[in-house]
Amino acid sequence: MNYQIRPIIFNAFFGFLLFSCQQEISPPKPPNILLIVADDLGYADLGSFGGDISTPNLDKLAKTGIRFSRFHASPFCATSRAMFLTGNDNHIAGMGVQGLNSAVAGYEGHLSDRIVPFPAVLQKAGYSTFMSGKWHLGLRPEDNPHQKGFEHSYVLLESSGNHYSSKGIWEKNPVSPYTENGIETIWKEGEYSTDVYTDKLISYISQSQKENRPFFGFAAYTSPHWPLQVDEKYRKKYEGRYDEGYEVLKEKRFASLKKAGIIPGNAVLPPSHPAIKAWDSLTPEEQKKEARKMELYAGMVDNLDYNIGRLINHLKETGQYENTLIVFMSDNGAAGEDFYYNKNYGPFLKENYSDEYVDMGKVNSYISYGPQWAEAGSAPFKYYKGFTTEGGMNVPLIISGPGVANKESINDSFFTLLDLAPTFYELADADYPEKWNGKVVKPLLGASLLPVLTGEKQAIHAEDYVFGMEHNGYAMLRKGNWKLLNTIRPFELKNFELYNLQTDLSEQQDLKETKPEKYQELLLEWDKFSKRVGIVSPTPIQGEGIK
């Protein structure tokens, strides 16, 4: 691998001096890249985004970097992972519907051969590549991260698991499947997920340093994904804080987001999902239990921040921090699922877990905080995880590291998870191949964020850039500030709504009747997009898409 980074990038981003070509020098070491992904973290949770949960380490990271307020993931865990690990659409990457395994192209339920996971290319370019945490991109041996470009990996293969135990939370797998470097391994009972994943990452980072290679590390945390479980010392920090209820928290966070400059002063708070019960309609016992849910969730985020601090401190102590680009994001909006009361998944959970107040947060407890708290987590947007609304897709992103300009700033331009892979390729001076394993692969769909990180530009996408998303019948398409949105099943073109996000961030004013030309323009873009990525709709496939 030629480690000589392109001169313009190298000079602008890292500030090293380039000597004449006649002078003999050792090639500089490319930057390390650390991607940290929180699972189901809400947009309004972090202190630096105006949230009320204690996140001092991520707040410090924001002070040395850029907060991106209009960064878009997909509305679900697996689809997001398929997209940011490949730089391509979820259908092209093989994850058309989360939880579905099919012979239909685009719906394989694992990474397809139409794409290349960028860790595989970075590994070939000389990087040490490793991950710890949640995989969720296939259970077969050939789908394992060890076969997708990760030299070292310690992973939960499924979408979620008990945070203290290998005891399964899905009937099909009563014992949660874990592998290390592709080999089945056993969870040490009683150890906490976020702590374990951090320990593994630190060991992998130390190993890469001994080998004197740059690294790409993927911290794929399962926190604060349900079931809500965390040690009492974290939960107790928030005891009593949420006794006023989820509606009050939603309003408070909306105000604090404005104060922090994350959303414009003229933003409007959208009404909650119709299925959510009013706080005042709950009994005192129900309110007590609901408040405890949010205390547990906040404790999990607090613990997550503590462990991210451990990673950062290790980089500093080993002299690698100054040459490490750190990218932090959530994989989708706040989670509204509550499978304990789901007709399909509930019977198994009720047989094996408790939702009693006295057990909440413990190893035998299965608790979700549900759509009522997810609405507060997704403020100021409409709805939450699973929906193609802004609440399901607009997530926090922080990038900090060597050469990042405009420190402690907020960038409100439109970016997506498809932009991460091109950024990492450019940083590593690695070229995305036209063929991989003898097969032609699809081109990247995003663009490098490097011009934004260096301060050269504020945005990378032109007004005519098109970004689309479809999952199990829910769909959206973005072009400039205009957005098509469908949240009705079964999917029909006539159900698309039209919003101008520049003036209507909360998606409350459907403009398809008053802006028919723009509506038709975006419908044509949808037709091109859906054909290009291979969407099989209109009939949505009923798999485990709600996971």
N, C-alpha and C positions, 0 to 999 in steps of 0.2 A: 504493500500500500504506500502510495506517495503521500506523506503527511504534510507536504507543502500546501497550505491552504491558499485558495485563490487570493492574490495580492490585495485586491480592493477590500474583500471581506476581512481578511486578516488584519489589515492596517486599521480599518474603521472599527472593527469589533473588539480587537484585543490590544491595539496600540503598540504592538511589537515593532521594532526597527528592522527594516529589510536592508540587508547589505548588498553590495554589488555581486553580480553572479560569479565574479572571479574569486571572491573570498570564500574560503572553506568554513562552513558552519554546520552544526547539527540541526536537522529539521526540528522546528518547534513541535511540541506535543499538542495535538488537537484538544479541544475542550471536552471535559466530561459533561454528560447530560443526565440529569436526574428528573424523571417524570413521576410526580406524586399525584395519585388519583384517589379522592375520597369517594365513598360509595353512598349515593343518595343524599349527599349534603345539600342543604337548602341554599338558595341564593342569598338569603338575608341572615345567615348564621354567623358569619365571621365578623369579628370586631372591626376590621379594616373596611368591611362593606356596610357598616352601620348596625351590625348585629349585637346582641346582648351577651353572647356566650364568650367566656374568657379564651382568647386565642392569641396569646402574646407572641408566640414564635412565628405564626403566619402573619401577624400584624407587623413584626419587624421585617419579615421578608418583603411585605408590601412597601415598606419605607425605603428599601433599597432597590425596588423594581417598579414594575408597572402593573396596575390593576386594570383588567379588561372588563368593562361593564356590559358589553354586548357580544360576548363570546357564546357560541351555540354548540352544544353537544346534540346527541339524539335523545329521544324521550325514554330510552331503556338502556340497561347495563350492557348487555351483550352486543347490541347494535352499535353502541358507542365504542366499545372495545374493538370491534371489527373495523370500524371506520378510522379511528385514530392510529391503530397499529398498521394500517395499510394505506391511508391517504385516499381511500375510495369509498364509494357508496356501499351501504350495508347489503344490498342485493348483489352487487358485483363481488363483494367480499364473502358472500355465502350465508349471510344472516338476515334473510328477508323477514322472517318472523322468529323472534326469540323463543327458544324452547321447542321449535319444530325441527325434526329431522326428515328430510324429504329427498326424493330423487330428482325433483324439479330444480332446474338451474336457478340459482338465486336464493333457494330455500334449503340448502344442504344442512344447515345447523352447525357448520364448522367452517373454518377458513377455506376458501376455494383455491383452485389452481389458476384462477384468473388474475390473481394479485400476488404481491410479494410482501410479507411482513417486513417492515423496515429494520427490525433488529437483525434479521438474517443478512441484509445488505451491510449493515454496520459491522457485524461480526466478520464478514468477508473483508471489510476494509481495515481490520486490525483492532476493532473495539472489543473489549470485554463486555459481554451482554448478560444481564441477569435480571431476575424479577422475584418478587415475593408477594403472596397475597392471592387474590381472586383471578382465575383464568376465565371460565365461563364461555369458552369457545370450542367446546367439543370434549367428549369423554374418551374417545378412542385413543389408543397409543400413538397413532400417526397424527393426531390432533394436538398432542401435548406440546407445551411451550418449548420443551427440549428438542422438538422437531421443527420449530418455527423460528429459530434464530437465537434462542436463549441458551447460553452455555450452562448457566446455573439457574435453577428455579426451585422454589418451594411454594407449592400452590394448592389451593382448594379448587377442584375442577368444576364444581357446581356454582350456581348463582349465589348461594348463601349457606351459612351453617351456624351452628351453636358457637358462640364466641369463647366458651370454656371447655368444650368437649367435642369428641368426634361423633356423638350421638346425632343421628340425622334429623333433619326437619322436613324431609320429603319421603313419602311412603315408598317410592321406587328405590330409594337408597337409605335404609335405616342407619347405615354408618356412612358418614360423609367421606367422599374420596379425596385423599391428598396424595401428591407425588412430590418427590425431590429428585431433580435431574432425570425425570421420566420414570422413576422407579417408585412403586407404591410405598407409602410411608405411613406411620401411625402418629396421630396427634397425642402429645403428652397431656393427659387429662388434668384439668385444673389451671392450665396456663392460658393467659388471655391473648386473643388473636392479634390485636394491634401490637402488643409487646413482642410476641413471637416473630411476627413479620419484620419488625424493626431489627430485632436481633439478627435475623438471617441476612437482611440487607447490609447491615454493618459488617458482617463477616465476609460477604461477597465483595464489598468495597475494599476491605483490607486485602483480600486476595488479589484483586486487580492491581492494587498499588504495588504489591510485591512483584508482580509480573511486569511492572512499568508500562502498562497500557492504559490508554484512555478508556473510560467506561460509559456504557449506557445502562442506567439502572431504572427499573420500573417498580415503584412502590404502589402495589395494587391493593390498597387497604379495603377491608370489608366493613369498616366503620364509617358512618353510623347506621349502616343497614340493619334492619330488623333481623332477628329478635333483639329487642333493646335490653342489653346486658352490660353491666359495668360495675367495677368495685364501688362500694359504698362511699369511700372518701371522695370520689368524683361526683357522685350523685348528690351527696349532702351539701356541696357547695351551692346548689341551686334549690335547696329545700325552701318551699314557700314562695319562690319567685314567680311561679306561674299560676297562682291560686285565683287570679282574676279571669283566667280563661283564654282560649285561643283567639277569640274575636278581639279582645283587648291587645293581645300580643301582636296580632296582625296589624292593628292600627299604630301601635308603638313602633314597630319595625318599619312601617311605611314612612313614618315621620323621620326616623333616624337615618333611613336611606337617603332621604332628601337632604338632611343635614350634612351627611357625609359626602354629598355630591355624586352619589352613585346613580341617582335618577333625577330627572329635571324637576324643577319646582312646580311645574304645571301638571305633573303626572296625576292620574286619577286612580284611586284604590278600587279595584273591581269587586263586585259582589262575590261571595263564596259560592262554591258548587252547590246546586240545589239539594243534594243529598245530605248536606251537613246540618246537624241539629243545632239550634241556638243554645248557647251556653246556659242561659237562664231556664231552659226547659229541662235541664238535667237535675237529678236529685243530688243532695249533698254528697252522698256516697259516690255517685258517678263522677261528680266534679273532683272529688278527692283522688279518685283513680286516674282521671284524665290529667290532672296536674302532675301526678307521679310519672306518668308517661313522658312528659316533656322534661322533667328533671333528669330522668334516665338518659334521654336523648342528648340533652345538654352535657351531661357527664361524659358521654361517649365522645362528643366533639372535643371536649376539654382534654380527655385522655389522648385523642388523636393528635391534637396540637402538641402535647407534651412529647409524644414519640417523634413527631416531625422535628421538634427541637433536638432530640437525641441524634437524629440523622445529621442535622446541620452542625451540631457541636462536634460530631465525629469528623466531618469534613474539615472543620477548622483546626481541630487538634492534630490532624494528620497532614495539614498543609495543602489540602485539595480544594478548599472552599473557593479560593480566588480564581480557580480555573474550572468551575462547575456551574453550568447553566441549570437553574432549578425552575421547573415548571410545575405549578400546582393547579389542579382543577377538580371539579366534581363531574361525575360521569352522566348525570341527568338531574332533573329537578327533584325536589323533596318528594319522598315516597308516601303515597296515600293508601297502599294496600294494607289489608288486615286479614290475613289468611286464616287466622284462628276461627273466624266466623264465616269463612267461605264454605259453600256447600260441597266443593270438590276436595279441598285440602284440610278443612276443619276437622273432620272425624279423626284423621290420623294424629293431628296436633293435639286435640283434646284428650286422646288416649295416652299420649306420651308426655304432654307438657301441661303446666298450670298457668292460668291467667289471674290467679288470686292475688289480692293486694299484698299480702304478707310475703309472697314469693317473687314479686316483681323485681327484675334485674338479676335474679340468681340463675344458676345453671339449669334449673328445671323449669324456668319461666319462659313463656313465649308471648311477647308483647310487641305490638306495633303502635306507632302513634297516630296512624290513620290520616284520612284526608283533612280532618279538622285542624290538626297541627301543621300538616303539610301546606295548607293555605297560608299560614303565617310564615312558614319557611320559604315559600315562593313569592311572598310580597315583593314587588308590587304587581306581579303578573297574574294572568288568568290560569287557574287550575294548577296542575302539578305533574309529577312523573307519570308517564304513560300517554299523556296528551301531547299533540303536536302544537299546542299553544306555547306562548313564551314561558309560561310557568313550568312546562315540562322540559324545555330545551335551553333556555337562557341560564347559564351557570357561571359561577365565579371562576376567574382565571387570574393567576398571579405569575409573572415571569421576572426572575431576578438572576443576576450573574454578571460575569465580566463583560464590560463594554455596554451594558444596558443603559441607555440614556434616559433623560426625563424621569429620574428616580422620584418615587412617591407620587407619581402622576396617575390620572385615570384616563384611559383611552376608551371612548364610546363608539368607535367605528365597528362595523360588522365583521366578525371573524367566525370561523367554525373549526371544529376538530379536524377537518380535512387539511387545515393549514399546518398542523404540527409536523407530519411526516416530511413535507418539503423543507421545513425549517431545519429539522434534524439532519437531513441529507446535505443541505448547504453548509451547515456548521461542521460536519464531519468530512466535507469534501468528498462525499460518496455519491456516485451517479445512480439514479434509478434505472434499472435495466429494461431493455425492450423485451428480453426473453429471460426466463428463469426455469432451470431444469429442462431446457429444450423446448419450452412452450412460450408462445407470445403472451405477454401479460398486458392488462389494461393500463393506460396512462394515469398518472396522478391527477386528482381533480382540484386540489387546493393550490395555495401559493405560499412561498416562504414569508415568514414574519420578520425576517432579519432586517429589512429596511425600516420597519417600525421599531424594532428593538434598538437600533443604532440611532434613532431620531431622524433618519433621513425622510421618512414619510409618516403620516398619521393613519393611512389606510393602504390596503393592498388590492382591494377589489373595486373595480369600476362600477358605475351605476347600472350597467347592463349585465353584471355578473349574476348568474342564476344558481341558487342552492335549493335543492329539494329533499324531501324526506317522506317516506311512507313506511308504516309498520302496521300490519294487521288491519288495514282499512282506514286508519287515521293518517292524515296526510297534510303536508304544507309545501308551499313553494315561495321562495323569496327572490325578488328582483328589485334591487335598490331598497327603498323604504316600503315597497309594496309587498303584501303577503296574501297568498291564497291559503285558506285554512278549512279543513274538514275534520270534524270530530263526531261524525254520525256513521253508524254501521247499519246495514251494509253500505259500502262505498258507492256513491253515485256522483257524477260530475256536477249535477244540479245543486248538490249540497255544499259546494265550495262557497265560502264567504270571502270577502275582500276587505283588507284593512291597510291603512297607512300608518305604519308604526312610528313615523316621525311625529305625528300628532295624536296618536292613539296607542300608546304603549300597552295598555291593558286590554286591547282588542274588544272594544265595546261597540264600535260604530261600523256596522257592515255597509260598505260603500258600493256593492256590486250593482245596485239599481241606479245610483247617481253617477257612477263612473263606469258605464258599460264598455267603453273602448278599452280602458285599462284592464277590466275584467277579462275581456276576450283576448287581449294580448297575453295575459298570464295563463289563461287556459291553453293557448297555443304552446306556451313554454312548458306547461305541464305535460302536454301530449308528447313533445320531443323528449323531455326528461324521462317520463315513464317508459317509453320505448327504448331509450338508450341504456337504462339500468336494468331493464327486464322485469318490471313489476307485473305480477300475474293477476292482480285484482281485476275486476271490481269485487269479486266475492272474497271476503277476508277469510284467512285460514284460522281455524280455531285450535290453536296449540296452547302452549303455556305462555302465551304472549303477555299476560298480565304480570308475569314475574319480571 
